[in-house]
């Protein structure tokens, strides 16, 4: 009998936490899955891999890359081996995210109203006011039910000791949730019966929970509120997600040009005339939302939307101005916020972060740049960053100059060696680095997190960058029931 | 329904109907160019479906592969079949949640087919008829998929309005292109081959033979193309369908918009229905066709301003 080498030939990285294997063998949460694939011939795994690709292509689960004038649609690379999280670990993650979001939500309300946290000296005023995402127009604006962070996609990574760290809170317009849903719907096609037998908790409630929260934001005087999803349009790379979410919630997918503001109320143009809009789930960034209040050259927004919002005539999700809590320099203070507002100790740790506006920190970081990740405070998507261990002397110099020119816009973090997990690549299991983005929904009735999330994979060997725009892929994420 | 969505769906239908009509005409023209000793040349079609200057047209017209390339595959020619299909698919992508998944997939396949070198190679280098047939077939597949899978909701109505408006315009334009065939009083056989290819281009030759028992004459051809209610490419048929789908909009639009649209479609239909062949001799035909065309354009303007919010 030929021995099955699929599991035994797996070479894990030393000094890296592997999600599936430990020194004594397969971790308990993976044991059921490992037993199921152990007896599969190599050919069968390859067939499953091909089936997954075919399903993605034929269902049009693609994102668009516009680089040569004509858009090219690519499938978001998907790895068939799921990432599995045990129930006890999940409960801790869930509690940690809820705690963070509770504090961040209070922070946003505070910072745009009385600013107790500044007056009490917990967060420096200069830091808040120098943040480009601090939206002065939001001062003293009351948002429905005091909820700012309706949808958050918190990025978690795991260091070599197995500890989870929060990397970013993503409180503006986080994307990726449609891939969480689609990945699951592909997994049950390629691994029949395995999901129910492994007691995997479902993620399918996400659209219903989101819709419930959106409806709850409409004023009580509206009996049949109209909820819409505002998208920048088909040329946006996340357009697939926008249309998927609109379809799953049964709401209209609108673009800026479909909406007009009249007398501080928002309407959409229909074949039957104007129809009032009560709640907007927007996937357009703050600065593009209203050319009269923000960037005047924006064609994606709706003139007058800001004033309609300010008057309380329309609810906007997420609230405007959340970027201030998303700033990577403000991020350093989230543990302090939790202590200050909630009088609790943070459950999830922050990655240690050096603010480069501080001369001492700067000196320390410049001294050991090869062990640091340097990031711009207001960029995301894996852009505007430098990974010290992989950078050339020249690149480091360029960053040093940029930092000295504008130290407030940079932070540095020690390189965290992301945990790895087996991926099925070229016919065998190979370790690749991953992160985890669970999606949290805050509504008037509290915070819900569907058990799961998007596990992003750095598909290039040895790479630490998981962003889809930089060659990343994704995996289905299983949270096991208790 | 959102105005933008209605507009996008309506244009999706127009692009696809236009593609279908032009491919059929090009196919027949090509056959004529092979089979007809006194072939009349590609100039009229290059004028209709191209964006070339008169000088360029004179230069290219004698070279059939160049002509086919320009009309069907040329990415620079805004009126080519290629660009129509790309536009149609782009529109479908923007309203994916309002059309059935199958319709989207058939358009996606059409797009991949015309982008693929194989069909261009076949059309330009091997047998143009087979190449054009492959494209036409994919178009027919789209039509059938719409018929079979689209819910009969508002979106479907705009698909049909776009389709029949475009078809009426295409038929009127094709008649205008061929009006010299109907100009002369004496019914000589000289025009007969051209008449036959006109009927082929409208997919009406068989019906004509059945209706008029094989005798090809200009008056009967005109009668069929203008008035035959059973002929799906006749003006009266398209206008009848327009009226039918317009009436289904009654409870889905503002009363004043609906009344206006209904009035304009009724007017165009009446213009055709209450004309007679007697009136259509010589220059009168040109005037009549120009009037029909302008009334059809009034309908497109009314749709655009009162339903699609472009006013």
Interface residues (C-beta under 8 A of the other chain):
Chain A: X58 X60 X233 X234 X243 X246 X247 X252 X253 X254 X255 X257 X258 X268 X269 X270 X271 X272 X273
Chain B: X1 X2 X3 X4 X6 X90 X93 X94 X96 X97 X104 X105 X108 X154 X249 X252 X253 X254 X307 X308 X309
